[in-house]
């Protein structure tokens, strides 16, 4: 019987320990909520996007408190080195950093589909 750690390593080429450390940061430091988790998963799927685009993609309100909540969350993740932003004109485009590539892959729907086929 193959364990979950070995599946992650063999099929997806992911480091379980790295993912666990990053998930712990998300849950303890940033109070991970369903909205924030959906935003992170969508960012993993689209690779790069603005907060407004991500919120549209997950069918959430793109203004007011919802926008501010996700923006503040992303700014906190940037401070921890999990996300990075690129400013183009007035817009901030968010993406995962190299250090969080395993977490991005773990949240990406294509990887999830491979794992659970």
C-alpha positions in Angstrom: 0.0 0.0 0.0 1.4 3.4 -1.0 1.1 6.3 1.5 -0.2 9.8 0.8 3.3 11.2 1.1 4.7 8.8 -1.5 1.8 9.6 -3.9 2.5 13.3 -3.6 6.1 12.7 -4.3 5.8 10.1 -7.1 2.7 11.4 -9.0 2.9 15.2 -8.4 6.5 15.7 -7.6 5.5 17.7 -4.5 7.3 17.9 -1.1 4.7 17.1 1.6 6.8 18.7 4.4 6.9 22.0 2.5 3.2 22.0 1.9 2.4 21.2 5.6 4.6 24.1 6.8 2.9 26.5 4.4 -0.6 25.2 5.3 0.2 25.7 8.9 1.2 29.3 8.3 -2.0 29.8 6.4 -4.2 28.4 9.2 -2.4 29.9 12.2 -1.1 33.2 11.0 -3.7 34.2 8.5 -7.0 32.7 9.8 -7.8 30.7 6.6 -11.5 30.9 5.8 -13.5 29.3 3.0 -13.4 32.6 1.0 -9.6 32.8 1.4 -9.1 29.2 0.5 -11.2 29.5 -2.7 -9.2 32.6 -3.7 -5.9 30.8 -3.2 -7.2 27.8 -5.2 -8.3 30.0 -8.0 -5.0 31.9 -8.1 -3.3 28.5 -8.4 -5.5 27.7 -11.4 -5.1 31.0 -13.2 -1.4 31.5 -12.2 -1.6 35.3 -12.1 -4.4 37.7 -11.5 -5.8 40.7 -9.7 -8.0 40.3 -6.6 -11.0 41.5 -8.6 -10.4 38.9 -11.3 -10.1 36.2 -8.7 -13.2 37.2 -6.9 -15.2 37.3 -10.2 -13.9 33.8 -11.1 -15.2 32.4 -7.8 -18.5 34.3 -8.1 -17.9 36.6 -5.1 -18.6 40.3 -4.7 -15.7 42.3 -6.2 -16.1 45.4 -4.0 -16.3 46.4 -0.4 -15.5 44.1 2.5 -14.9 41.0 0.3 -12.3 42.8 -1.8 -10.6 44.3 1.3 -10.6 40.9 3.1 -8.9 39.1 0.3 -6.5 42.0 -0.4 -5.4 42.1 3.2 -5.0 38.3 3.2 -2.8 38.5 0.1 -0.7 41.3 1.6 -0.1 39.1 4.6 0.9 36.2 2.4 3.3 38.5 0.6 4.9 39.5 3.8 5.4 35.8 4.6 6.9 35.1 1.2 4.1 32.9 -0.1 2.7 35.4 -2.7 4.2 38.2 -4.8 2.7 41.1 -6.5 3.6 42.9 -9.7 2.2 46.4 -10.2 1.2 47.3 -13.7 -0.3 50.7 -14.0 -3.0 50.9 -11.2 -3.4 47.1 -10.9 -1.7 44.6 -8.7 -1.2 41.2 -10.2 -0.7 38.4 -7.7 1.1 35.1 -8.1 2.8 32.4 -6.0 6.5 32.8 -5.2 9.1 30.2 -6.1 9.2 29.1 -2.4 5.5 28.3 -2.5 5.5 26.4 -5.8 4.6 23.2 -4.0 1.6 24.9 -2.4 0.5 26.3 -5.7 0.7 22.9 -7.3 -1.2 21.4 -4.4 -4.1 23.9 -4.9 -4.1 23.6 -8.7 -7.2 21.8 -9.9 -5.2 19.9 -12.6 -2.9 18.4 -9.9 -5.9 17.6 -7.7 -7.6 15.8 -10.5 -4.4 13.7 -11.1 -4.2 12.8 -7.5 -7.8 11.7 -7.1 -8.3 9.9 -10.4 
